[in-house]
Amino acid sequence: MDSDTLYSIGELSRRTGLTVKTIRFYSDKGIVPPTDRSPAGYRLYGLDALARLDLARTLRDLGLDLATVRKVLDREASIPEVTEAQANALDVQIQTLRLRRAVLRAIARRGPTTMEMDLMHRLATLSQAERHRLVSGFIDSTFKGLHANPEFVSLMRSSMPELPDDPTPEQVEAWVELAGLCQNADFRVTVRRTAEDQAEEPFQQDVSTLHDALKQAMRERIDEAASFGLLPASAEGASLTDSLGGLYAHAFERAGDSDLRRWLLARLQTTADPHAERYWQLLAMINGWPASPTLAPVYSWFTTVFAKSDDDNRKRLMQ
């Protein structure tokens, strides 16, 4: 092909496979400027037009906009530079599409309420930072004016829901439930009360380690009682609660308190609040953390027996 040869739009169309309309459009946008015009006024193009059209088609097929394509062709931007930027943009789009797909599947699975539909819409359209603000706003509101337990508040702030790039419908449902829970006034009261109760503890050792040990002790004693066929309201069950009560009393240095039983019962009822436990379960599901076994049945059984034995003691004293 002669480098001095000029070609009409029709000839370029036959050589490239692009339509005449497309080439004319590219020419109007400066992607493939004409080299000259025929005596009749028709546009004529040089040999470089073929290479420019091939590159323009490739870049457009990869999703680059016309302005960026023109910068590449005019050597105002390099191909590695613009393709890296395009790849980054595609990452964001892919993540958004995956999230929308998970939301659609979650909607198809459960037939959500109007409020849940609103939350799902917000989930699909908000950025990660905006989704964080839904939870951080709940934390700000819940702990406003509370300065006695900064460690607990810090824990809440550091444990934020982080949806993966390709969430499952179950993780979407968990996020929606957690967002709804954060709007629950009773849950806010429970979380604030928990922080206040912990702030009143008289010693500073690692509370989480201590609670793990106490929970394990509770499980071992309850399993032992169940293996002997003890019923929750049996006398043996009351002895079990006394034993576990002693563990808590020793741990929290309250063994001499006459009001220990009421204090322990109130503490366990707060810890066993289903909303509080559900919050951490949902958080683990969203973040892909290992699920911890629920302690709600353990606490419920324990507090029921404990309350009954406490009531029986009061009746005996009144006799």
C-alpha positions in Angstrom: 0.0 0.0 0.0 1.5 3.4 -1.0 2.0 5.7 1.9 0.9 8.6 -0.3 -2.3 7.0 -1.2 -5.5 8.6 0.1 -8.6 6.7 0.9 -12.2 7.6 1.1 -14.5 6.7 4.0 -16.0 3.9 2.0 -12.5 2.4 1.3 -11.6 2.6 5.0 -14.9 0.9 5.9 -14.1 -2.0 3.6 -10.6 -2.4 5.0 -11.5 -2.1 8.7 -15.0 -3.6 8.9 -16.3 -0.4 10.6 -19.4 1.2 9.2 -19.1 4.5 7.2 -21.3 6.1 9.9 -18.9 5.1 12.6 -15.8 6.3 10.7 -17.5 9.6 10.0 -18.4 9.9 13.7 -14.8 9.3 14.7 -13.6 11.8 12.1 -16.0 14.4 13.5 -14.6 13.8 17.0 -11.0 14.2 15.9 -10.2 10.5 16.4 -9.3 10.1 12.7 -8.9 13.5 11.1 -9.0 13.6 7.3 -5.7 14.2 5.5 -7.3 16.0 2.6 -10.5 16.4 0.6 -11.4 15.4 -2.9 -12.3 18.1 -5.5 -15.9 17.2 -4.7 -15.4 17.9 -1.1 -15.3 14.3 0.2 -12.9 13.5 3.0 -9.8 11.6 2.2 -7.5 9.7 4.7 -3.9 8.6 4.8 -2.4 5.3 5.7 -2.2 6.2 9.4 -6.0 6.3 9.5 -6.1 2.5 9.4 -3.8 2.2 12.4 -5.7 4.9 14.3 -9.1 3.2 13.6 -7.8 -0.2 14.7 -6.5 1.2 18.0 -9.6 3.3 18.5 -11.8 0.3 18.1 -9.7 -1.8 20.5 -9.7 0.9 23.2 -13.4 1.5 22.8 -14.1 -2.2 23.1 -12.2 -2.1 26.4 -14.6 0.6 27.6 -12.5 3.8 27.3 -14.3 7.0 26.5 -13.7 8.9 23.3 -11.8 11.7 25.0 -9.3 9.3 26.5 -9.0 7.4 23.1 -8.1 10.7 21.5 -5.5 11.5 24.1 -3.8 8.2 23.4 -3.9 8.6 19.7 -2.5 12.2 20.0 0.2 10.8 22.4 -1.1 13.0 25.3 -1.5 9.8 27.4 0.2 6.4 27.3 -1.7 3.1 26.8 -0.4 1.6 30.1 -1.6 4.7 31.9 -5.1 4.8 30.5 -5.6 1.0 30.7 -4.6 0.9 34.3 -7.1 3.6 35.1 -9.7 1.8 33.2 -9.0 -1.5 35.0 -9.4 0.3 38.3 -12.7 1.8 37.2 -13.8 -1.7 36.1 -13.0 -3.1 39.6 -15.4 -0.6 41.1 -18.1 -1.4 38.6 -17.7 -5.1 39.0 -17.9 -4.8 42.8 -21.1 -2.7 42.4 -22.6 -5.2 40.1 -21.8 -8.1 42.4 -23.4 -6.3 45.3 -26.5 -5.5 43.2 -26.7 -9.1 42.1 -26.6 -10.3 45.8 -29.2 -7.7 46.7 -31.5 -8.9 43.9 -31.1 -12.5 45.0 -31.8 -11.6 48.6 -35.0 -9.9 47.6 -36.0 -12.9 45.5 -35.3 -15.2 48.5 -37.2 -13.5 51.2 -39.8 -11.1 49.9 -38.7 -8.2 52.1 -40.8 -5.7 53.9 -41.0 -2.0 52.8 -38.3 -1.0 55.4 -36.1 -3.9 54.3 -36.5 -2.9 50.7 -35.4 0.6 51.5 -32.3 -0.7 53.4 -31.4 -3.0 50.5 -31.7 -0.1 48.1 -29.4 1.9 50.3 -27.0 -1.0 50.5 -26.8 -1.3 46.8 -26.3 2.4 46.2 -24.2 3.6 49.1 -20.4 3.6 49.2 -18.6 1.6 51.9 -17.9 4.8 53.8 -21.6 5.7 53.6 -22.6 2.3 54.9 -20.1 2.7 57.7 -21.8 5.9 58.7 -25.1 4.0 59.3 -23.4 2.0 62.0 -21.2 4.8 63.3 -24.2 7.0 63.6 -25.9 4.4 65.8 -22.7 4.2 68.0 -22.5 8.0 68.3 -26.1 8.2 69.3 -26.0 5.3 71.7 -22.9 6.4 73.6 -23.5 10.2 73.5 -22.4 11.7 76.8 -21.0 8.3 78.1 -17.3 8.7 79.1 -16.9 5.9 81.7 -16.1 3.0 79.4 -14.0 4.2 76.3 -12.7 0.7 75.8 -16.2 -0.7 75.1 -17.0 2.1 72.8 -13.7 1.7 71.0 -14.5 -2.0 70.5 -17.8 -1.1 68.9 -16.2 1.4 66.6 -13.5 -1.0 65.5 -15.9 -3.8 64.7 -17.6 -2.5 61.6 -19.5 -4.5 59.0 -17.3 -5.0 55.9 -19.1 -6.7 53.0 -16.8 -8.7 50.8 -16.4 -7.8 47.1 -18.7 -10.6 46.1 -21.2 -10.9 49.0 -23.7 -13.8 49.3 -27.4 -13.2 49.6 -27.1 -14.3 53.2 -24.5 -11.6 53.9 -26.8 -9.0 52.3 -29.7 -10.2 54.5 -27.4 -10.0 57.6 -26.4 -6.4 56.7 -30.1 -5.4 56.3 -31.0 -7.0 59.6 -28.0 -5.4 61.3 -28.9 -1.9 59.9 -32.4 -2.4 61.1 -31.2 -3.5 64.6 -29.1 -0.3 64.8 -32.3 1.7 64.5 -34.0 -0.3 67.3 -34.3 2.0 70.4 -34.4 -1.0 72.8 -31.2 -2.3 71.4 -29.5 1.1 71.9 -30.6 1.1 75.5 -29.3 -2.4 76.1 -25.9 -1.7 74.5 -25.5 1.5 76.5 -26.5 -0.3 79.7 -23.9 -3.0 79.1 -21.2 -0.4 78.7 -22.3 1.3 81.9 -22.4 -1.9 83.8 -18.9 -2.9 82.7 -17.5 0.5 83.6 -18.6 -0.1 87.2 -16.5 -3.3 87.6 -14.0 -2.9 90.5 -10.9 -4.3 88.8 -9.1 -3.9 85.5 -8.1 -7.4 84.4 -8.9 -8.7 81.0 -12.7 -9.0 81.1 -13.1 -10.8 77.8 -10.8 -13.6 79.0 -12.6 -13.8 82.3 -16.0 -14.1 80.6 -14.7 -16.8 78.4 -13.6 -18.8 81.4 -17.0 -18.2 83.1 -19.0 -19.2 80.1 -16.9 -22.4 79.7 -17.5 -23.2 83.4 -21.2 -22.6 82.9 -21.3 -25.0 79.9 -19.4 -27.7 81.8 -21.7 -27.5 84.8 -24.8 -27.5 82.7 -23.6 -30.4 80.6 -22.8 -32.3 83.8 -26.3 -31.5 85.2 -28.0 -32.6 82.0 -26.0 -35.9 81.9 -27.7 -36.7 85.3 -31.1 -35.9 83.9 -31.6 -32.8 86.1 -34.5 -30.5 85.3 -34.0 -26.8 85.3 -36.2 -26.3 88.4 -34.7 -29.1 90.4 -32.8 -28.6 93.7 -29.7 -29.8 92.0 -30.1 -27.0 89.5 -30.3 -24.5 92.3 -27.0 -25.9 93.7 -25.5 -25.5 90.2 -26.5 -21.9 90.1 -25.0 -21.4 93.6 -21.7 -22.9 92.3 -21.6 -20.7 89.2 -22.7 -17.7 91.3 -19.6 -18.3 93.5 -17.4 -18.2 90.4 -18.8 -14.8 89.4 -18.6 -13.5 92.9 -15.0 -14.5 93.2 -14.1 -13.1 89.8 -15.8 -9.8 90.4 -14.7 -9.5 94.1 -18.3 -9.3 95.3 -18.4 -12.4 97.5 -19.3 -10.3 100.5 -22.3 -8.5 99.0 -25.6 -9.4 100.4 -27.3 -8.4 97.1 -25.0 -10.6 95.0 -27.7 -12.8 93.7 -29.8 -9.9 92.3 -26.7 -8.3 90.9 -25.7 -11.5 89.1 -29.2 -12.1 87.8 -29.4 -8.5 86.4 -25.9 -8.9 84.9 -26.8 -12.2 83.1 -30.1 -10.9 81.8 -28.2 -8.0 80.3 -25.6 -10.3 78.7 -28.2 -12.6 77.4 -30.2 -10.0 75.7 -31.1 -11.5 72.3 -30.6 -8.2 70.4 -27.0 -7.9 71.7 -26.1 -11.5 70.8 -27.7 -11.1 67.4 -25.7 -8.0 66.7 -22.4 -9.9 67.0 -23.8 -12.9 65.1 -24.8 -10.7 62.2 -21.4 -8.8 62.3 -19.6 -12.1 62.1 -21.8 -13.3 59.2 -21.2 -10.1 57.2 -17.4 -10.0 57.8 -17.0 -13.7 57.2 -15.8 -14.4 60.8 -16.1 -17.8 62.4 -19.5 -18.1 64.0 -19.5 -18.6 67.7 -22.1 -20.9 69.3 -25.1 -19.1 70.8 -25.1 -18.8 74.5 -28.7 -17.5 74.7 -30.1 -21.0 75.8 -27.4 -21.3 78.4 -28.0 -17.9 79.9 -31.8 -18.3 79.7 -31.7 -21.6 81.5 -29.3 -20.3 84.1 -31.2 -17.1 84.9 -34.5 -19.0 85.0 -33.2 -21.4 87.6 -31.3 -18.7 89.4 -34.4 -16.5 89.7 -36.5 -19.4 90.9 -34.0 -20.5 93.5 -33.8 -16.8 94.7 -37.6 -16.7 94.9 -37.6 -20.0 96.9 -35.1 -18.6 99.3 -37.3 -15.5 100.0 -40.3 -17.7 100.6 -38.4 -19.9 103.1 -37.3 -16.8 105.0 -40.9 -15.5 105.2 -42.2 -18.8 106.6 
